[in-house]
Protein backbone atom coordinates (compact mmCIF):
# COMPACT_ATOMS: atom_id res chain seq x y z
CA UNK A 1 0.00 0.00 0.00
CA UNK A 2 1.60 3.21 -1.16
CA UNK A 3 1.32 6.55 0.58
CA UNK A 4 0.59 9.44 -1.75
CA UNK A 5 3.68 11.55 -2.38
CA UNK A 6 6.11 8.80 -1.31
CA UNK A 7 7.91 6.01 -3.15
CA UNK A 8 7.91 2.42 -1.96
CA UNK A 9 11.07 0.47 -1.33
CA UNK A 10 11.78 -1.72 -4.33
CA UNK A 11 12.70 -5.36 -3.80
CA UNK A 12 16.48 -5.89 -3.46
CA UNK A 13 17.17 -2.13 -3.72
CA UNK A 14 19.42 -2.31 -0.65
CA UNK A 15 21.25 -5.37 -2.00
CA UNK A 16 21.96 -3.65 -5.30
CA UNK A 17 23.05 -0.39 -3.68
CA UNK A 18 25.54 -2.02 -1.30
CA UNK A 19 26.76 -4.26 -4.12
CA UNK A 20 26.07 -7.47 -2.26
CA UNK A 21 28.12 -10.25 -3.88
CA UNK A 22 25.13 -12.60 -3.79
CA UNK A 23 22.97 -9.98 -5.48
CA UNK A 24 25.59 -9.52 -8.19
CA UNK A 25 25.66 -13.27 -8.80
CA UNK A 26 21.86 -13.41 -8.69
CA UNK A 27 21.58 -10.80 -11.45
CA UNK A 28 23.90 -12.91 -13.62
CA UNK A 29 21.58 -15.93 -13.40
CA UNK A 30 18.52 -16.61 -15.50
CA UNK A 31 15.44 -15.98 -13.38
CA UNK A 32 13.86 -19.27 -12.39
CA UNK A 33 17.02 -21.30 -13.00
CA UNK A 34 18.13 -23.73 -10.34
CA UNK A 35 21.12 -21.56 -9.37
CA UNK A 36 18.87 -18.47 -9.18
CA UNK A 37 16.59 -20.31 -6.76
CA UNK A 38 19.57 -21.47 -4.68
CA UNK A 39 20.94 -17.93 -4.35
CA UNK A 40 17.53 -16.54 -3.37
CA UNK A 41 17.27 -19.21 -0.68
CA UNK A 42 20.76 -18.33 0.59
CA UNK A 43 19.70 -14.69 0.79
CA UNK A 44 16.60 -15.58 2.79
CA UNK A 45 18.41 -17.84 5.23
CA UNK A 46 21.92 -16.39 5.46
CA UNK A 47 21.91 -12.72 4.49
CA UNK A 48 25.40 -11.23 4.52
CA UNK A 49 24.09 -8.02 6.11
CA UNK A 50 22.40 -7.31 9.43
CA UNK A 51 19.02 -5.78 10.06
CA UNK A 52 20.89 -2.91 11.73
CA UNK A 53 22.76 -2.22 8.47
CA UNK A 54 19.53 -2.42 6.46
CA UNK A 55 17.63 -0.19 8.88
CA UNK A 56 20.36 2.46 8.87
CA UNK A 57 20.58 2.30 5.08
CA UNK A 58 16.83 2.99 4.96
CA UNK A 59 17.29 6.02 7.22
CA UNK A 60 20.22 7.33 5.15
CA UNK A 61 18.12 7.02 1.98
CA UNK A 62 15.19 8.86 3.58
CA UNK A 63 12.78 5.93 3.86
CA UNK A 64 10.14 5.87 6.56
CA UNK A 65 8.83 2.71 8.20
CA UNK A 66 5.15 3.20 8.92
CA UNK A 67 2.16 1.19 10.07
CA UNK A 68 -1.49 1.99 10.62
CA UNK A 69 -2.32 3.51 13.97
CA UNK A 70 -4.02 1.11 16.34
CA UNK A 71 -6.79 2.18 18.64
CA UNK A 72 -6.72 1.50 22.37
CA UNK A 73 -9.55 -1.01 21.83
CA UNK A 74 -7.45 -2.93 19.26
CA UNK A 75 -4.56 -3.13 21.72
CA UNK A 76 -6.82 -4.15 24.62
CA UNK A 77 -8.39 -6.93 22.53
CA UNK A 78 -5.00 -8.28 21.44
CA UNK A 79 -5.66 -7.52 17.77
CA UNK A 80 -2.72 -6.75 15.56
CA UNK A 81 -2.67 -4.60 12.45
CA UNK A 82 -2.85 -6.41 9.11
CA UNK A 83 0.69 -5.24 8.20
CA UNK A 84 2.37 -6.49 11.37
CA UNK A 85 3.39 -9.84 9.89
CA UNK A 86 4.95 -8.36 6.73
N, CA, C and O atoms as a MOPAC input file, in Angstrom:
PM7 MOZYME 1SCF
protein

 N      0.84800 1    -1.17600 1     0.00000 1
 C      0.00000 1     0.00000 1     0.00000 1
 C      0.89400 1     1.24000 1     0.00000 1
 O      1.66000 1     1.47100 1     0.93600 1
 N      0.78600 1     2.00200 1    -1.02800 1
 C      1.59600 1     3.21000 1    -1.15600 1
 C      0.94400 1     4.39200 1    -0.44500 1
 O     -0.27600 1     4.46000 1    -0.29500 1
 N      1.78600 1     5.30800 1    -0.02000 1
 C      1.31900 1     6.55100 1     0.57900 1
 C      1.54100 1     7.63300 1    -0.46300 1
 O      2.63600 1     7.76100 1    -1.01200 1
 N      0.50500 1     8.41000 1    -0.73300 1
 C      0.59400 1     9.44400 1    -1.75300 1
 C      1.75400 1    10.39500 1    -1.47400 1
 O      1.92300 1    10.87900 1    -0.35400 1
 N      2.55300 1    10.65500 1    -2.51400 1
 C      3.68200 1    11.55300 1    -2.38200 1
 C      4.97100 1    10.87700 1    -1.95100 1
 O      5.99800 1    11.54100 1    -1.81100 1
 N      4.93700 1     9.56100 1    -1.73600 1
 C      6.10800 1     8.79800 1    -1.31000 1
 C      6.36300 1     7.66400 1    -2.29900 1
 O      5.46000 1     7.24500 1    -3.02300 1
 N      7.58700 1     7.17700 1    -2.32200 1
 C      7.91300 1     6.01300 1    -3.14900 1
 C      8.11000 1     4.81500 1    -2.24100 1
 O      8.60200 1     4.95100 1    -1.12100 1
 N      7.73000 1     3.65600 1    -2.71700 1
 C      7.90900 1     2.42100 1    -1.95700 1
 C      9.30600 1     1.86900 1    -2.19700 1
 O      9.89400 1     2.05900 1    -3.26200 1
 N      9.81500 1     1.19400 1    -1.20300 1
 C     11.07400 1     0.46800 1    -1.33300 1
 C     10.88200 1    -0.60600 1    -2.39900 1
 O      9.88100 1    -1.32300 1    -2.40100 1
 N     11.83800 1    -0.70700 1    -3.29100 1
 C     11.78400 1    -1.72400 1    -4.32800 1
 C     12.59000 1    -2.94600 1    -3.89300 1
 O     13.66600 1    -2.81800 1    -3.30700 1
 N     12.07000 1    -4.09800 1    -4.17800 1
 C     12.70400 1    -5.35600 1    -3.80100 1
 C     14.17700 1    -5.37400 1    -4.21700 1
 O     14.51400 1    -5.04700 1    -5.35500 1
 N     15.03200 1    -5.75200 1    -3.29900 1
 C     16.48400 1    -5.89000 1    -3.46200 1
 C     17.20100 1    -4.56700 1    -3.75200 1
 O     18.35000 1    -4.57600 1    -4.19100 1
 N     16.54300 1    -3.44300 1    -3.51300 1
 C     17.16700 1    -2.13400 1    -3.72100 1
 C     18.40200 1    -1.97000 1    -2.83500 1
 O     19.44100 1    -1.49700 1    -3.29600 1
 N     18.28900 1    -2.35800 1    -1.57600 1
 C     19.42400 1    -2.30500 1    -0.65400 1
 C     20.56400 1    -3.18100 1    -1.16600 1
 O     21.71500 1    -2.74700 1    -1.21200 1
 N     20.24300 1    -4.40300 1    -1.54500 1
 C     21.25400 1    -5.37000 1    -1.99800 1
 C     22.02900 1    -4.82800 1    -3.19300 1
 O     23.25000 1    -4.96500 1    -3.27100 1
 N     21.31200 1    -4.21800 1    -4.11100 1
 C     21.96300 1    -3.65400 1    -5.29700 1
 C     22.82100 1    -2.45100 1    -4.92800 1
 O     23.92500 1    -2.29400 1    -5.45100 1
 N     22.33100 1    -1.60800 1    -4.04000 1
 C     23.04700 1    -0.38800 1    -3.67900 1
 C     24.35200 1    -0.68600 1    -2.94700 1
 O     25.36200 1    -0.02200 1    -3.17800 1
 N     24.33000 1    -1.68400 1    -2.06600 1
 C     25.53900 1    -2.02100 1    -1.30100 1
 C     26.42300 1    -3.01600 1    -2.05400 1
 O     27.45300 1    -3.46300 1    -1.55100 1
 N     25.99800 1    -3.34600 1    -3.25800 1
 C     26.76100 1    -4.26100 1    -4.11600 1
 C     27.03400 1    -5.59900 1    -3.42900 1
 O     28.16400 1    -6.08600 1    -3.39000 1
 N     25.97500 1    -6.16500 1    -2.89900 1
 C     26.06500 1    -7.47500 1    -2.26100 1
 C     26.56100 1    -8.49300 1    -3.28700 1
 O     26.01800 1    -8.57800 1    -4.38800 1
 N     27.59800 1    -9.26800 1    -2.93000 1
 C     28.12200 1   -10.25000 1    -3.88400 1
 C     27.08400 1   -11.28800 1    -4.31200 1
 O     27.10500 1   -11.74700 1    -5.45300 1
 N     26.19000 1   -11.65500 1    -3.41800 1
 C     25.12900 1   -12.60000 1    -3.79400 1
 C     24.16700 1   -11.96300 1    -4.78300 1
 O     23.71200 1   -12.61400 1    -5.72400 1
 N     23.85500 1   -10.67900 1    -4.56500 1
 C     22.96500 1    -9.98200 1    -5.48200 1
 C     23.59700 1    -9.88500 1    -6.86800 1
 O     22.91500 1   -10.05700 1    -7.87800 1
 N     24.88700 1    -9.61200 1    -6.91300 1
 C     25.59300 1    -9.52000 1    -8.19400 1
 C     25.51200 1   -10.86600 1    -8.91800 1
 O     25.23000 1   -10.91900 1   -10.11500 1
 N     25.76100 1   -11.94200 1    -8.18600 1
 C     25.66200 1   -13.26600 1    -8.80100 1
 C     24.22600 1   -13.57200 1    -9.21300 1
 O     23.99100 1   -14.15800 1   -10.27000 1
 N     23.27300 1   -13.18000 1    -8.38600 1
 C     21.86300 1   -13.41200 1    -8.69100 1
 C     21.47100 1   -12.75200 1   -10.01300 1
 O     20.76500 1   -13.35200 1   -10.82400 1
 N     21.92800 1   -11.52300 1   -10.22600 1
 C     21.57900 1   -10.79600 1   -11.45300 1
 C     22.20100 1   -11.43900 1   -12.69500 1
 O     21.73200 1   -11.21900 1   -13.81200 1
 N     23.25100 1   -12.22900 1   -12.49900 1
 C     23.90000 1   -12.91400 1   -13.61800 1
 C     23.16400 1   -14.19100 1   -14.02100 1
 O     23.39000 1   -14.72500 1   -15.10700 1
 N     22.29200 1   -14.67400 1   -13.15400 1
 C     21.58000 1   -15.92700 1   -13.40000 1
 C     20.26000 1   -15.67500 1   -14.11800 1
 O     19.65900 1   -14.60800 1   -13.99400 1
 N     19.83000 1   -16.66900 1   -14.86200 1
 C     18.51900 1   -16.60500 1   -15.50500 1
 C     17.45300 1   -16.78900 1   -14.42800 1
 O     17.51500 1   -17.73400 1   -13.64300 1
 N     16.49000 1   -15.89400 1   -14.39500 1
 C     15.43700 1   -15.98100 1   -13.38200 1
 C     14.70100 1   -17.30200 1   -13.52000 1
 O     14.29000 1   -17.69200 1   -14.61300 1
 N     14.54400 1   -17.97700 1   -12.40000 1
 C     13.86200 1   -19.26700 1   -12.38900 1
 C     14.78400 1   -20.45800 1   -12.53800 1
 O     14.36600 1   -21.59900 1   -12.34300 1
 N     16.05000 1   -20.19900 1   -12.88700 1
 C     17.01500 1   -21.30200 1   -13.00200 1
 C     17.28500 1   -21.88700 1   -11.62700 1
 O     16.98800 1   -21.26800 1   -10.60500 1
 N     17.84500 1   -23.07400 1   -11.61200 1
 C     18.13400 1   -23.73500 1   -10.33700 1
 C     19.09900 1   -22.89700 1    -9.49200 1
 O     18.89300 1   -22.73900 1    -8.28900 1
 N     20.14500 1   -22.36600 1   -10.11600 1
 C     21.12100 1   -21.55600 1    -9.36900 1
 C     20.47000 1   -20.28600 1    -8.84000 1
 O     20.77100 1   -19.86600 1    -7.72300 1
 N     19.59000 1   -19.66900 1    -9.60900 1
 C     18.87000 1   -18.46800 1    -9.17800 1
 C     18.06200 1   -18.77500 1    -7.91400 1
 O     18.06800 1   -17.99900 1    -6.95900 1
 N     17.37700 1   -19.90200 1    -7.92300 1
 C     16.58600 1   -20.31100 1    -6.75600 1
 C     17.47800 1   -20.55700 1    -5.54100 1
 O     17.13100 1   -20.18100 1    -4.42100 1
 N     18.63600 1   -21.19400 1    -5.77100 1
 C     19.56800 1   -21.46800 1    -4.67600 1
 C     20.07100 1   -20.16900 1    -4.03700 1
 O     20.12600 1   -20.05300 1    -2.81300 1
 N     20.43000 1   -19.21000 1    -4.86600 1
 C     20.94100 1   -17.93400 1    -4.34900 1
 C     19.85000 1   -17.21400 1    -3.56400 1
 O     20.11300 1   -16.68200 1    -2.48500 1
 N     18.64100 1   -17.19200 1    -4.08900 1
 C     17.53400 1   -16.54300 1    -3.37200 1
 C     17.31700 1   -17.18900 1    -2.00800 1
 O     17.05000 1   -16.50000 1    -1.02400 1
 N     17.43100 1   -18.50400 1    -1.95600 1
 C     17.27200 1   -19.20700 1    -0.67900 1
 C     18.40400 1   -18.84300 1     0.28000 1
 O     18.17100 1   -18.64800 1     1.47300 1
 N     19.62800 1   -18.75200 1    -0.24000 1
 C     20.76000 1   -18.33100 1     0.59300 1
 C     20.51000 1   -16.93900 1     1.16100 1
 O     20.79100 1   -16.67700 1     2.33100 1
 N     19.98800 1   -16.05800 1     0.33500 1
 C     19.70100 1   -14.69300 1     0.79400 1
 C     18.67100 1   -14.69600 1     1.91900 1
 O     18.81200 1   -13.96300 1     2.89700 1
 N     17.64800 1   -15.51200 1     1.78000 1
 C     16.59500 1   -15.57900 1     2.79100 1
 C     17.11800 1   -16.13200 1     4.11200 1
 O     16.74700 1   -15.65200 1     5.18400 1
 N     17.97200 1   -17.13300 1     4.03000 1
 C     18.40700 1   -17.84100 1     5.22900 1
 C     19.70600 1   -17.32200 1     5.82600 1
 O     19.91000 1   -17.41400 1     7.03600 1
 N     20.59100 1   -16.77700 1     4.99100 1
 C     21.91800 1   -16.38900 1     5.46200 1
 C     22.35800 1   -15.06500 1     4.84900 1
 O     23.41000 1   -14.99100 1     4.21300 1
 N     21.57600 1   -14.04500 1     5.03600 1
 C     21.90600 1   -12.72500 1     4.49200 1
 C     23.28000 1   -12.29200 1     5.01600 1
 O     23.61200 1   -12.51400 1     6.18000 1
 N     24.06000 1   -11.67900 1     4.14400 1
 C     25.40300 1   -11.22800 1     4.51700 1
 C     25.38000 1    -9.93200 1     5.33600 1
 O     26.40400 1    -9.52100 1     5.88100 1
 N     24.22000 1    -9.29900 1     5.41700 1
 C     24.09000 1    -8.02100 1     6.10900 1
 C     23.13100 1    -8.16600 1     7.28100 1
 O     22.30400 1    -9.07700 1     7.31600 1
 N     23.25500 1    -7.25500 1     8.23700 1
 C     22.39900 1    -7.31200 1     9.42600 1
 C     21.17900 1    -6.42100 1     9.24700 1
 O     21.14300 1    -5.55400 1     8.37300 1
 N     20.19100 1    -6.65100 1    10.08500 1
 C     19.01600 1    -5.78200 1    10.06100 1
 C     19.41200 1    -4.35900 1    10.45700 1
 O     18.82200 1    -3.39100 1     9.97900 1
 N     20.41000 1    -4.23900 1    11.33000 1
 C     20.89500 1    -2.91400 1    11.73300 1
 C     21.42000 1    -2.16500 1    10.50900 1
 O     21.10700 1    -0.99000 1    10.31300 1
 N     22.22800 1    -2.85400 1     9.67800 1
 C     22.76100 1    -2.21800 1     8.47200 1
 C     21.62700 1    -1.81800 1     7.52400 1
 O     21.63100 1    -0.71800 1     6.97100 1
 N     20.66700 1    -2.71000 1     7.34500 1
 C     19.53300 1    -2.42100 1     6.46300 1
 C     18.72000 1    -1.23900 1     6.99200 1
 O     18.36700 1    -0.33000 1     6.24000 1
 N     18.43300 1    -1.26100 1     8.27400 1
 C     17.63300 1    -0.18700 1     8.88100 1
 C     18.33800 1     1.16400 1     8.73200 1
 O     17.70300 1     2.15800 1     8.37900 1
 N     19.62800 1     1.20300 1     8.99500 1
 C     20.35800 1     2.46200 1     8.86900 1
 C     20.50700 1     2.90300 1     7.41700 1
 O     20.55300 1     4.10100 1     7.13900 1
 N     20.58100 1     1.96400 1     6.50300 1
 C     20.57700 1     2.29900 1     5.07800 1
 C     19.24700 1     2.96600 1     4.71500 1
 O     19.22100 1     3.96900 1     4.00200 1
 N     18.14600 1     2.39800 1     5.21200 1
 C     16.83200 1     2.99400 1     4.95600 1
 C     16.78300 1     4.44100 1     5.44900 1
 O     16.30100 1     5.32600 1     4.74200 1
 N     17.27900 1     4.67300 1     6.65000 1
 C     17.28900 1     6.02100 1     7.22200 1
 C     18.13300 1     6.95300 1     6.36200 1
 O     17.70900 1     8.06700 1     6.05400 1
 N     19.32900 1     6.50600 1     5.97000 1
 C     20.21900 1     7.33200 1     5.15000 1
 C     19.59000 1     7.69600 1     3.81200 1
 O     19.84900 1     8.77000 1     3.26900 1
 N     18.75700 1     6.79200 1     3.27800 1
 C     18.11700 1     7.02500 1     1.98400 1
 C     16.79500 1     7.77800 1     2.12300 1
 O     16.14200 1     8.08200 1     1.12500 1
 N     16.40200 1     8.07700 1     3.35900 1
 C     15.19100 1     8.86200 1     3.58300 1
 C     13.90600 1     8.06800 1     3.63700 1
 O     12.82100 1     8.64700 1     3.56400 1
 N     14.00100 1     6.75300 1     3.76300 1
 C     12.78400 1     5.93400 1     3.86000 1
 C     12.17400 1     6.05200 1     5.24400 1
 O     12.87300 1     6.28900 1     6.22900 1
 N     10.86800 1     5.88400 1     5.30300 1
 C     10.13500 1     5.86900 1     6.55700 1
 C      9.50300 1     4.49400 1     6.71600 1
 O      9.00700 1     3.92600 1     5.74300 1
 N      9.51300 1     3.95900 1     7.91400 1
 C      8.83000 1     2.71200 1     8.19600 1
 C      7.56100 1     3.10000 1     8.93500 1
 O      7.61400 1     3.67900 1    10.02100 1
 N      6.42400 1     2.77800 1     8.33900 1
 C      5.14600 1     3.20100 1     8.91700 1
 C      4.20700 1     2.01200 1     9.04200 1
 O      4.35800 1     1.00000 1     8.35800 1
 N      3.24100 1     2.16000 1     9.92800 1
 C      2.16400 1     1.18600 1    10.07000 1
 C      0.90400 1     1.94000 1    10.45000 1
 O      0.97700 1     3.07000 1    10.93500 1
 N     -0.24900 1     1.32700 1    10.23600 1
 C     -1.49000 1     1.99000 1    10.62100 1
 C     -1.55100 1     2.19000 1    12.13000 1
 O     -1.04200 1     1.36700 1    12.89100 1
 N     -2.15700 1     3.25600 1    12.54800 1
 C     -2.32400 1     3.51500 1    13.97200 1
 C     -3.35600 1     2.56000 1    14.53200 1
 O     -4.39700 1     2.33500 1    13.91600 1
 N     -3.07900 1     2.00100 1    15.69000 1
 C     -4.01900 1     1.11000 1    16.34400 1
 C     -4.76200 1     1.88300 1    17.42400 1
 O     -4.20300 1     2.76100 1    18.08100 1
 N     -6.01500 1     1.54100 1    17.58900 1
 C     -6.78800 1     2.18200 1    18.64200 1
 C     -6.53300 1     1.46500 1    19.95500 1
 O     -6.03900 1     0.33700 1    19.96800 1
 N     -6.86800 1     2.11700 1    21.05600 1
 C     -6.71600 1     1.50000 1    22.37200 1
 C     -7.53100 1     0.21700 1    22.44100 1
 O     -7.08900 1    -0.75700 1    23.05100 1
 N     -8.71400 1     0.19300 1    21.82700 1
 C     -9.55300 1    -1.01400 1    21.83100 1
 C     -8.85600 1    -2.16700 1    21.11900 1
 O     -8.92200 1    -3.30700 1    21.57900 1
 N     -8.18300 1    -1.88100 1    19.99300 1
 C     -7.44900 1    -2.92600 1    19.26200 1
 C     -6.37400 1    -3.52300 1    20.15300 1
 O     -6.21400 1    -4.74300 1    20.20400 1
 N     -5.63100 1    -2.66800 1    20.85800 1
 C     -4.55700 1    -3.13400 1    21.72100 1
 C     -5.10300 1    -3.92700 1    22.90100 1
 O     -4.53000 1    -4.94800 1    23.28300 1
 N     -6.21900 1    -3.45800 1    23.48600 1
 C     -6.82400 1    -4.14800 1    24.62400 1
 C     -7.35400 1    -5.52800 1    24.23200 1
 O     -7.33000 1    -6.45600 1    25.04000 1
 N     -7.82800 1    -5.66100 1    23.00200 1
 C     -8.38900 1    -6.92800 1    22.52800 1
 C     -7.33000 1    -7.86200 1    21.94300 1
 O     -7.65800 1    -8.95900 1    21.49100 1
 N     -6.06600 1    -7.43800 1    21.94600 1
 C     -4.99700 1    -8.28100 1    21.43700 1
 C     -4.96600 1    -8.39100 1    19.92600 1
 O     -4.31500 1    -9.28300 1    19.38300 1
 N     -5.66500 1    -7.48900 1    19.23600 1
 C     -5.66300 1    -7.51500 1    17.77400 1
 C     -4.39900 1    -6.85000 1    17.26600 1
 O     -3.90200 1    -5.89200 1    17.85900 1
 N     -3.88200 1    -7.37400 1    16.15400 1
 C     -2.71700 1    -6.74600 1    15.55500 1
 C     -3.10700 1    -6.21600 1    14.18800 1
 O     -4.03500 1    -6.71500 1    13.55100 1
 N     -2.38500 1    -5.19800 1    13.74900 1
 C     -2.66800 1    -4.60400 1    12.44600 1
 C     -2.37600 1    -5.62200 1    11.35700 1
 O     -1.58100 1    -6.53900 1    11.56300 1
 N     -3.00700 1    -5.47200 1    10.20700 1
 C     -2.85300 1    -6.41300 1     9.10800 1
 C     -1.43900 1    -6.39700 1     8.54700 1
 O     -1.04100 1    -7.37700 1     7.91600 1
 N     -0.65900 1    -5.34000 1     8.74200 1
 C      0.68900 1    -5.23600 1     8.20300 1
 C      1.75700 1    -5.74800 1     9.16000 1
 O      2.93300 1    -5.78100 1     8.79700 1
 N      1.38800 1    -6.14200 1    10.35100 1
 C      2.37200 1    -6.48500 1    11.37300 1
 C      3.20900 1    -7.70100 1    10.98800 1
 O      4.37300 1    -7.78100 1    11.38100 1
 N      2.66000 1    -8.64200 1    10.23800 1
 C      3.39400 1    -9.84400 1     9.88900 1
 C      4.21800 1    -9.69700 1     8.62300 1
 O      4.86900 1   -10.66100 1     8.21800 1
 N      4.22000 1    -8.55600 1     7.98800 1
 C      4.94600 1    -8.36400 1     6.72900 1
 C      6.37100 1    -8.00800 1     6.96300 1
 O      7.12300 1    -7.81300 1     6.00800 1

